[in-house]
Amino acid sequence: MSVDEKPDSPMYVYESTVHCTNILLGLNDQRKKDILCDVTLIVERKEFRAHRAVLAACSEYFWQALVGQTKHDLVVSLPEEYQKEKERKLTQKAWEEEACVVFTIGCN
């Protein structure tokens, strides 16, 4: 059907301002319970379970590290330059923000 054509029956369009947020909240809940997680991040000998698709979608670094990997439970160690920072904080913004930011390293 083209844009100019009218449908034979009424069409209903559902628009939600919270759909993206709800998806990320659901993914974050799954991550916290280690449900469908398929990658382990290692930062300073600490392990963090995550969803490969979320990381790759939100970060060029993780895209390069994860795309094409065929192992089911992949382990990724972050580069030393991130691990050696004095005030490193590991945040989980990819699962908690409305905008897809990334499982980021915040170096202050």
C-alpha positions in Angstrom: 0.0 0.0 0.0 1.4 3.4 -0.9 1.4 6.4 1.4 -1.5 8.0 -0.5 -3.8 4.9 -0.4 -6.4 4.6 2.3 -6.8 1.2 4.0 -10.0 -0.7 3.7 -10.3 -1.1 7.4 -9.4 1.4 10.1 -5.7 1.3 11.2 -4.5 1.8 14.7 -1.0 2.9 15.5 0.4 2.4 18.9 3.1 4.9 19.9 4.9 4.6 23.2 7.2 7.1 24.8 8.5 4.4 27.2 9.0 1.5 24.9 12.8 1.9 24.5 13.2 2.4 28.3 11.1 -0.7 29.0 13.3 -2.8 26.7 16.4 -1.6 28.4 14.9 -2.1 31.8 14.0 -5.7 30.8 17.5 -6.4 29.4 19.1 -4.9 32.6 16.9 -7.2 34.7 17.9 -10.2 32.6 21.6 -9.1 32.9 21.4 -8.9 36.7 19.9 -12.4 36.8 22.4 -13.7 34.3 19.6 -14.6 31.9 20.6 -14.9 28.2 24.0 -13.3 29.0 26.6 -14.5 26.4 29.7 -12.6 27.3 31.9 -12.0 30.4 33.8 -8.8 30.8 36.9 -9.0 32.9 38.0 -5.7 34.5 40.8 -5.8 37.2 40.1 -9.5 37.8 36.4 -8.8 38.4 33.8 -10.5 36.1 30.7 -8.8 34.7 28.1 -10.8 32.7 26.5 -9.0 29.8 24.6 -9.3 26.5 26.9 -9.3 23.5 24.3 -7.6 21.3 23.7 -4.7 23.7 27.5 -4.1 24.0 28.1 -4.3 20.2 25.2 -2.0 19.4 26.3 0.7 21.8 30.1 0.7 21.4 32.5 0.6 18.5 35.1 -1.0 20.8 32.8 -3.9 21.7 31.6 -4.1 18.1 35.1 -4.8 16.9 35.8 -7.2 19.8 32.6 -9.2 19.6 31.2 -9.3 16.0 32.2 -12.5 14.3 33.0 -14.3 17.5 31.3 -17.7 17.4 32.0 -18.9 21.0 28.8 -19.0 23.0 30.2 -17.8 26.3 32.9 -15.3 25.2 35.3 -13.7 27.7 36.6 -10.2 26.9 39.3 -8.5 29.0 39.4 -4.8 28.8 42.6 -3.2 27.7 45.2 -2.3 30.4 44.9 1.4 29.7 41.3 1.2 31.1 42.3 -1.0 34.0 45.2 1.2 35.2 43.3 4.4 35.6 43.3 5.8 39.2 39.6 6.5 39.5 38.0 4.0 37.2 34.3 3.4 37.5 32.5 0.7 35.6 29.0 1.7 34.9 26.1 -0.1 33.3 24.6 2.7 31.3 23.7 0.6 28.3 21.1 -1.2 30.3 19.9 1.8 32.5 19.7 4.8 30.2 17.0 5.7 27.7 19.7 6.3 25.2 22.0 3.5 24.4 25.3 4.7 25.8 27.4 1.7 26.5 28.9 -0.4 29.3 31.4 2.4 29.7 34.6 3.0 31.5 34.4 6.4 33.2 37.9 7.7 33.9 37.8 10.9 35.9 
